[in-house]
Amino acid sequence: MSRNIITGLDIGSSSVRAIVIEQKKDDTLHIIAASQKESEGVRKGYITNLEEASKSISLAVKSLEKISGLNIRNAMVSIGGISLSSTRSKAMVRTSKADGEITQNDISRLIAQSETNLANMSNKKVIHSIPLLFKVDNTIVQGRPTDLKGAKLEVESLFISCLSLHLNDLIKTVESSGLAIEDVIASPLAMSYAILTPQQKETGCVLANIGASTVSVIVFEEGLPISLEVFPIGSSHITNDIALGLQVPLDEAERIKINYGSESPSSRKKLSDIIEARLNDIFEMIESHLKKIDRNQVLPAGIILTGSGSNLFTLEEIARTSLRLPARIGNLAPRNNQSLSITAPSNNLRDQILNDPGWSVALGLCLFGFHNGNPYIFEGRKPGSGSGRIVPSIKKWLHSLLP
């Protein structure tokens, strides 16, 4: 009997994480295995050395296969990096049917036109196209516009893109490791499936991932992502600051950062000043982005913080003061979602995944696949037969617009 299984592969700057999850007949999710290996050939979220990165992926996948007993051939893959960004675009088309009834074909033409209208897309590739707002004959439509009637159909869409070079390098690297790509998902979007609750997305919030070498933010409102941005700064910069400020080696600076709050009172003040100065820089960037999209101080669910830098002492307080928004450290959504149950072969494995924000992208990739009604069948799929869709179907996003 075929099994409903998805593999999530998160290729980060500091580590490669892979996880295999099975959806049971009762819709519960079961973590079969997870693997983490040090990342080589990746800098600021993009591939810098294809051979080294491919080896890191192969090591993670082989470990996953050994633990799970499965032959892993396909994976949902994340893409991050400083070239990842989002742009809004509008478009209008005339409905094609004589009676004015709006069809899926009209919507497809409309989204394609809004992508054509994008400016400054040289050397960029669209990863996700997300319709945010439809109008029929100048009237805003609450929900999907199909089956309504009108002469004119309009849309405002969010397009998430990255440099074509970075996407092509990612695809080559993953495929050279022996995996076929089922889909490529922007890391902040994948993470949102694991961290944010439906209420937070609906009310309005910003999810900030403080990674090793980048900080990514994705803003949600009325259940949909309305903006995404990545900044070239991360928790490794804090480590560097500590090394310089305290004149200690980098490995010692990293240990001090991780154990922040347990240092002696004499060194704690200077350490606090060093860390808070860099965190203030990060939150100034986030504040500038929120101002740019007119969402500063107006997101009721506030800022949800995650990533390797989210465990720093007083992070919530600094975020709350800097952004003048509610702030909290993000737990993985399953513990807040009573309709989603996740099990594992052992409580230790389950706790390892659900208590470590570093696993949020890998877990989110799997949740993304299951949520969008696209479970992948483990048995009966030929090796290397991944569809490589890259851009999710418009129908998936229309589904999220249903009343």
C-alpha positions in Angstrom: 0.0 0.0 0.0 1.3 3.5 -0.9 2.3 5.8 1.9 1.6 9.5 2.1 5.1 10.9 2.7 6.9 14.2 2.2 10.6 15.0 2.7 11.5 18.6 3.6 15.0 19.8 2.9 16.2 23.1 4.4 19.6 24.3 3.1 20.8 27.0 5.4 24.0 28.9 5.8 25.0 27.0 9.0 23.3 23.6 8.6 21.4 21.4 6.3 18.2 19.9 7.9 16.1 17.1 6.4 12.9 15.6 7.8 10.5 12.9 6.6 6.9 13.1 7.6 4.0 10.8 6.9 0.4 11.8 6.9 -1.8 9.0 8.4 -5.3 8.1 7.3 -6.7 10.0 10.3 -4.8 13.1 9.0 -2.3 13.1 11.9 1.3 13.7 10.9 4.1 11.3 12.0 7.7 12.3 12.0 9.6 9.3 10.7 13.1 10.7 10.9 15.1 13.9 11.0 18.8 14.6 10.1 21.0 17.6 10.5 24.5 18.2 9.1 26.9 21.1 8.9 26.4 23.2 5.8 29.3 23.8 3.5 29.3 25.9 0.3 26.4 28.1 1.4 26.7 31.8 2.3 24.0 34.2 3.2 21.4 31.6 2.2 22.6 31.0 -1.4 24.9 28.4 -2.9 28.6 29.5 -3.3 30.2 26.1 -4.0 27.9 23.6 -5.7 30.2 20.6 -5.0 30.6 21.3 -1.2 26.9 22.1 -0.8 25.9 18.9 -2.7 28.1 16.8 -0.3 26.4 18.4 2.7 22.9 17.5 1.3 24.0 14.0 0.4 25.3 13.4 4.0 22.0 14.7 5.5 19.9 12.5 3.1 22.0 9.4 3.6 21.6 9.8 7.4 17.9 10.3 6.9 17.6 7.1 4.9 19.6 5.1 7.5 17.3 6.3 10.3 14.1 5.9 8.4 14.8 2.8 6.3 13.4 4.6 3.3 14.9 5.3 -0.1 14.6 9.1 -0.3 14.2 10.3 -3.9 12.1 13.4 -3.8 12.0 16.5 -1.5 10.3 19.8 -1.0 13.2 22.3 -0.9 13.5 25.7 0.7 15.2 28.7 -0.9 16.5 31.7 1.1 19.2 34.2 0.7 19.6 37.9 0.3 18.2 38.0 -3.3 14.8 36.8 -2.0 12.3 39.6 -2.1 8.7 40.4 -3.0 6.9 42.9 -5.3 3.2 43.8 -5.8 1.7 44.1 -9.2 -1.8 44.9 -10.6 -3.5 43.8 -13.8 -6.9 43.9 -15.6 -8.4 41.6 -18.2 -11.8 41.4 -19.9 -13.8 38.3 -19.2 -13.8 35.8 -22.0 -17.3 34.2 -21.9 -20.1 35.9 -23.8 -22.3 35.9 -20.6 -19.5 37.4 -18.5 -19.0 34.4 -16.2 -15.5 34.4 -14.7 -13.6 31.2 -15.3 -10.3 29.7 -14.1 -8.9 30.6 -17.5 -9.7 34.3 -16.9 -7.9 34.2 -13.6 -4.9 32.5 -15.1 -4.7 35.1 -17.8 -5.0 37.8 -15.2 -2.2 36.5 -13.0 0.0 36.0 -16.0 -0.7 39.6 -17.0 0.2 41.0 -13.6 3.5 39.1 -13.7 4.2 40.6 -17.1 3.6 44.1 -15.6 6.4 43.6 -13.1 9.3 46.0 -13.4 13.0 45.4 -12.8 12.8 41.7 -13.1 15.9 41.2 -15.2 17.9 38.2 -13.9 15.1 37.3 -11.5 12.8 34.4 -11.3 9.3 34.4 -9.7 8.9 31.6 -7.2 5.4 32.3 -5.9 2.5 34.3 -7.3 -0.2 35.1 -4.7 -3.4 36.9 -5.6 -4.3 39.2 -2.7 -7.3 41.1 -4.0 -9.8 40.7 -6.8 -12.2 43.2 -8.2 -15.1 42.5 -10.6 -16.3 45.6 -12.4 -14.5 47.9 -9.9 -16.1 46.1 -6.9 -13.9 44.2 -4.4 -14.7 40.5 -4.2 -14.7 38.8 -0.9 -13.3 35.4 -1.7 -12.8 33.8 -5.1 -14.2 35.5 -8.2 -14.9 32.3 -10.2 -18.6 31.8 -11.2 -19.3 35.5 -10.7 -20.3 37.6 -13.7 -18.8 40.8 -15.0 -17.1 42.5 -17.9 -13.8 43.5 -16.2 -11.7 41.4 -13.8 -8.8 43.0 -11.8 -6.2 41.7 -9.4 -3.4 42.8 -7.1 -0.8 40.1 -6.6 2.3 39.5 -4.5 5.2 38.0 -6.4 8.0 36.4 -4.4 11.2 36.2 -6.5 15.0 35.6 -6.3 18.0 35.8 -8.6 17.7 33.3 -11.4 21.3 32.4 -10.8 20.7 31.5 -7.1 17.6 29.4 -8.0 19.4 27.6 -10.8 22.4 26.8 -8.6 20.1 25.5 -5.9 18.3 23.2 -8.4 21.6 21.9 -9.8 23.1 21.3 -6.3 20.0 19.4 -5.0 19.7 17.3 -8.2 23.5 16.5 -8.2 23.0 15.0 -4.7 20.6 12.5 -6.3 17.3 14.1 -5.3 14.4 15.2 -7.5 12.8 18.5 -6.5 9.0 18.4 -5.8 8.7 22.1 -5.3 10.9 25.1 -4.2 9.4 27.2 -1.4 10.7 30.5 -0.1 12.1 29.8 3.4 10.0 32.6 5.2 6.8 31.3 3.6 7.6 27.7 4.6 8.5 28.8 8.1 5.2 30.6 8.5 3.3 27.2 8.1 5.2 25.9 11.1 5.3 29.0 13.4 2.2 31.1 12.8 -1.3 30.3 13.8 -4.3 31.1 11.5 -5.4 33.8 14.0 -2.0 35.6 13.8 -2.0 35.6 10.0 -5.6 36.8 9.9 -5.1 39.6 12.5 -1.8 40.9 11.0 1.7 40.1 12.1 5.3 40.0 11.0 7.4 36.8 11.3 11.1 37.6 11.7 13.7 34.8 11.4 17.1 35.8 12.8 19.4 33.3 11.1 23.1 32.9 11.1 23.9 35.3 8.3 20.5 36.8 7.3 17.3 38.1 8.8 14.1 37.4 6.9 10.7 38.9 7.5 7.3 38.0 6.1 4.3 40.1 6.9 0.7 38.7 7.0 -2.6 40.3 6.9 -6.1 38.9 6.4 -4.6 35.4 6.2 -2.2 36.1 3.3 1.4 37.1 3.0 1.6 40.8 1.8 5.4 41.3 1.9 8.7 39.5 2.2 12.2 40.8 2.6 15.7 39.5 3.6 18.5 41.5 5.2 22.2 40.7 5.0 22.7 40.5 8.8 22.3 37.8 11.3 23.4 36.2 14.6 26.9 35.5 13.3 27.4 39.3 13.2 26.6 39.4 16.9 29.3 36.7 17.5 31.8 38.8 15.5 30.9 41.9 17.6 31.4 40.0 20.8 34.8 38.7 19.6 36.0 42.2 18.8 34.4 43.9 21.8 35.7 41.4 24.4 38.8 40.4 22.4 38.1 36.7 22.5 38.3 34.0 19.8 35.2 33.4 17.7 34.4 30.0 19.2 34.5 31.6 22.7 32.4 34.5 21.5 29.8 32.1 20.2 29.7 30.3 23.6 29.3 33.6 25.4 26.5 34.6 23.0 24.6 31.3 23.6 25.1 31.5 27.3 24.1 35.2 27.4 22.6 36.0 30.8 24.8 33.6 32.8 27.9 35.7 32.6 29.4 37.4 35.7 27.9 40.8 36.5 31.2 42.6 35.7 31.2 41.4 32.1 27.4 41.3 31.6 26.9 45.0 31.1 29.5 45.3 28.3 28.2 42.1 26.7 24.6 43.5 26.9 25.6 46.7 25.2 27.3 44.8 22.4 24.4 42.5 21.7 21.7 45.2 22.1 23.6 47.5 19.6 23.5 44.9 16.9 19.9 43.9 17.7 18.8 47.5 17.5 20.4 47.6 14.0 18.3 44.6 13.0 15.1 46.0 14.3 15.7 49.4 12.6 15.9 47.5 9.3 12.6 45.7 10.1 11.0 49.0 11.2 12.1 50.7 7.9 10.6 47.9 5.9 7.3 48.1 7.8 7.2 51.8 7.2 7.8 51.2 3.5 4.7 49.0 3.3 2.6 51.2 5.7 2.4 48.5 8.4 4.6 49.9 11.2 2.8 49.9 14.6 -0.4 48.6 13.0 0.0 44.8 13.2 -2.2 43.7 16.2 -0.5 40.2 16.5 2.9 42.0 16.6 6.2 40.5 15.7 6.9 36.8 16.2 10.6 36.0 16.5 12.4 32.8 15.5 15.7 31.4 14.2 19.1 30.8 15.8 19.2 34.3 17.2 15.7 34.2 18.8 17.0 32.7 22.1 19.0 35.8 23.0 18.2 37.2 26.4 15.9 40.3 26.3 15.2 39.9 22.6 11.4 40.3 23.0 11.9 43.4 25.1 14.2 45.0 22.6 11.8 44.2 19.7 8.8 45.5 21.6 10.6 48.8 22.4 12.1 49.3 18.9 9.0 48.4 16.9 6.3 49.5 19.4 4.5 46.2 18.7 3.6 43.2 20.8 6.6 40.7 20.6 7.0 37.1 21.4 9.2 34.1 20.7 7.5 31.9 18.2 6.7 28.3 19.2 6.0 25.8 16.4 2.4 26.1 15.5 1.3 22.4 16.2 1.4 23.0 20.0 -1.1 25.9 19.4 -3.2 24.1 16.8 -5.6 21.6 18.2 -6.5 20.3 14.8 -2.9 19.3 14.0 -1.4 16.4 15.8 2.3 15.4 15.3 3.8 12.2 16.6 7.2 10.6 16.3 8.9 7.3 17.1 10.0 8.8 20.4 9.2 11.7 22.6 12.8 12.8 22.3 12.6 13.2 18.5 9.3 15.0 18.7 10.6 17.4 21.4 13.8 17.9 19.4 11.8 19.1 16.4 9.0 21.0 18.1 11.3 22.7 20.7 14.0 23.9 18.3 13.0 26.8 16.0 15.9 25.7 13.7 13.6 23.0 12.4 10.7 25.3 11.5 11.6 25.6 7.8 12.1 21.9 7.2 8.8 21.1 9.1 7.0 24.0 7.3 8.0 22.6 3.9 6.2 19.4 4.8 3.2 21.2 6.2 3.0 23.4 3.1 2.8 20.3 0.9 0.1 18.6 3.0 -1.8 21.9 3.5 -2.0 22.5 -0.2 -3.5 19.1 -0.9 -0.4 17.8 -2.7 0.8 14.8 -0.7 3.6 12.9 -2.5 3.4 9.2 -2.8 6.5 7.4 -1.6 5.9 4.1 -3.4 5.4 3.9 -7.2 7.3 7.2 -7.9 10.3 6.8 -10.2 13.6 8.1 -8.9 14.3 11.6 -10.2 10.7 12.0 -11.4 10.0 15.2 -9.4 7.7 17.6 -11.2 9.8 20.7 -10.4 6.8 22.9 -10.4 8.6 25.9 -8.8 5.5 28.1 -8.9 2.6 26.8 -6.9 -0.8 26.5 -8.7 -3.0 29.6 -8.5 -5.8 27.3 -7.4 -4.0 26.7 -4.1 -4.0 30.4 -3.3 -7.6 30.8 -4.4 -8.5 28.1 -2.0 -7.1 30.2 0.8 -9.3 33.1 -0.3 -12.5 31.1 0.2 -14.9 32.7 2.8 
